[in-house]
Amino acid sequence: MNPKKTTALWILNADYAEMSEEEIERQAEGLFRMGYGGAVPCAWGREGYLSESYFKAFGRILSALKKRNMHCVVWDEDSFPSGLSGRFLPEQYRARYLSRAVFSSGETPVCEGNPVAAFLRGADGVRREVSLPCAVPENTVLEVYECRLFTAFPMVDYLSREAVGAMIRVNRQPYYDRFPEFFGNTIIGFFFDEPSMHHVAEGRMISADFPEKFHREYGYSFSEVCPALFGDAGAGTAALRNDFFRLRAKLFAENYVGTLAGWCREHGVLGTGHFDQEEVPNPSLLTGDLLGAFRLQDVPGVDEIWNYGRAKPAYKLVASARQNFGKRHVHTEVFAAMGEELPAEILYREALDAFARGVDWIMPHGAWYDSSPEAVNAPPVLSDRNPRFAGVLPAFCGTCDILREAFEGMAPAPDIAVYYPLETLYADACFNEKSAYLGECNSLPARYFEVGEFLFNRLRRDFFYLHPENLLRASASSGTASFPVPGGRTEFRALILPDMIAATSGTLAKLRELLEGGVPVVFVGGTPSLSAERGKTDAEITALAGELLRHALARQVQSAAHYLFPGTVRECVPPVCSLESGSDPALGDFLPIRWRDSSGRERWLIANGTDYPARGKLVFRDGLRALPLCASEGVRTEEGKIDLPPRTYLILDVEEV
């Protein structure tokens, strides 16, 4: 099952009981005339969610969409974030979090939850684990760690398969119980919106049985980890944090994302949606492992909200689910809260940015049921009832559909991999007074987005982010590395390691294998000096990294902006196709993107998502020929030279000669 066309978020921000059949028909017809191929009907914080009047209106919506051969993706929550349906569930399925309280001598320790660890810490900083209740001697403090129920609002426990299953019975199964005949045809998927562990106590979410699961996973007590989660616990802190955040990310992905995706597969529809704050470099307190969470999701997604370009770096991270896990489609929910005065040109800029980065399903936010200004809290209104966009939307949707169809069954095939430095991100993450929403951690750099954007915008080289688990699965020979994905293998010819400061011995051993197989490895910024595994010291990791850096194919530069970086990249992996351009490099995004299907057939996309003309000459390596397939109006090609007006694209078929 594939998404058909551009899909509008249809915001049901008025009383569901007032949605007459005539109004629903009028709205659906307006969406159809604007060029939308489907809709995501979004319950938006009104009374009656999941009531009989709600489902009566939803049945009419499905009939109206089916009549027009439009698809429906079901939004799984009342407004957002997904998980608030926990309010319908018993307390046992509600979210919990890890708290820390410190008591001084003379104070009486008070526990409000289930204690998971307690330590007496002396003036010398040494901790001694104790059992509760416990008196606090002079010149010591008592640290108490508890698992507490989160009471600020009723969020479901994302880490519990049972809790998520209970939520499914509340906010997904009722659709199938009432509308089974629409599943797999009109209803093509279910959508979650902005689930994140940061919603619970600034990202300190754990489940009630987390200590037991931790012990089963690693063979030692969860109590040993607790001090390292709230500050520096001395030698081994990085390894302890890696164990905690790795397991928590696994539980979030398997028990939340995986349980939802499994239900969708059982009912013949796609599982899709997006998480919160995808553009934050360190996701440890949000999703744990953003890229890894896409493994179990049918159609990964991202949103671009508030202003143009906010999530540009995240587009590439989310789209890298294609190369890491063989995903066929990636969506973006875009334009929300960009304002009623949003220039129409931004529609095209966003779409071209997305496709250039591998995102091929556009979901504009949104078409509001009640579009009066006082009723729209996240404009613009992208529907026929808004005269500012009514004349633009059909052509915009048509452009998105042409691009999507041109690359159906294909995925970008870059030859550069940029490592997704999870070990370093985990080593830097802890529960402090900084903002979990903003991903603020401590002191270690997290500049992989900067490296990726410099490659893409300044050097005009495509790339994908490589998940650590796939690095460990990779093999290399004759200068090419690859690893298996559903439907084939993903290849790369060079690996860039941005600020890889924490590492495991297994990861470093795999890097040596790649080097021995002829694949260049470029360290950018920091090099490994912290151990991300118990049983290995920081000194041992530093020594192993030093050996790697002495390999003939290893390189090190201070940063992506360093003057040696461009030459190093070109030396390590010469481009198959380059775009010699006299255009200002600050234009960015003006580069040839190779797309390939499982048979090896190639198409190349060149997009100019800027407000300025872009010109250049395409230079392919010997043996390749490019033939124009389709282009925006006004694009000119002659003897390898191309001229792209603002907000246009060119698609080329490329073949061997």
ABEGO torsion letter per residue (X at the ends): XBBABBBBBBBBABBAAABBAAAAAAAAAAAAAAGBABBBBBBBGBBGBGBAAAAAAAAAAAAAAAAAGBBBBBBABBEOBBGAAAAABBAAABBBBBBBBBBBBGBBBBBABBBABBBBBBAAGBBBBBBOBBBBBBGBBBBBBBBBBBAABBBBBAABAAAAAAAAAAAAAAAAAAAAAABGBABABBBBBGBBAAABGGGABBBAAAAAAAAAAAGBBAAAAAAAAAEBAEBGAAAAAAAAAAAAAAAAAAAAAAAAAAAAAAAGBBBBEBBBGAABABAAAAAGBAAAAAAABABBBBBBBGBBGAAAAAAAAAAAAAAAAGBABBBBBBGBGAEAABBAAAAAAAAAAAAAAGBABBBBOBBBABABAAABABOBBBBAABAAAAAAAAAAAAAAAAAAAAABGBBBBBABBBBBBAAAAAAABBBBABBAAAGBBBABBBAAAAAAAAAAAAAGBBBBBBBAAAAAABBBBGGBBBBBBBGEBBBBABBBBBGBABBBAAAAAAAAAAAAAGBBBBBBEBBBABBABBGBBAAAAAAAAAAAAABAABBBBABAABAAAAAAAAAABBBABBBBBABBAAAEGBBBBBBBBAAGBBBBBBBBABABBBBBBBBBBBGBBBBBABBBBGBBBBGGBBBBBBGBBBBBBBBBX
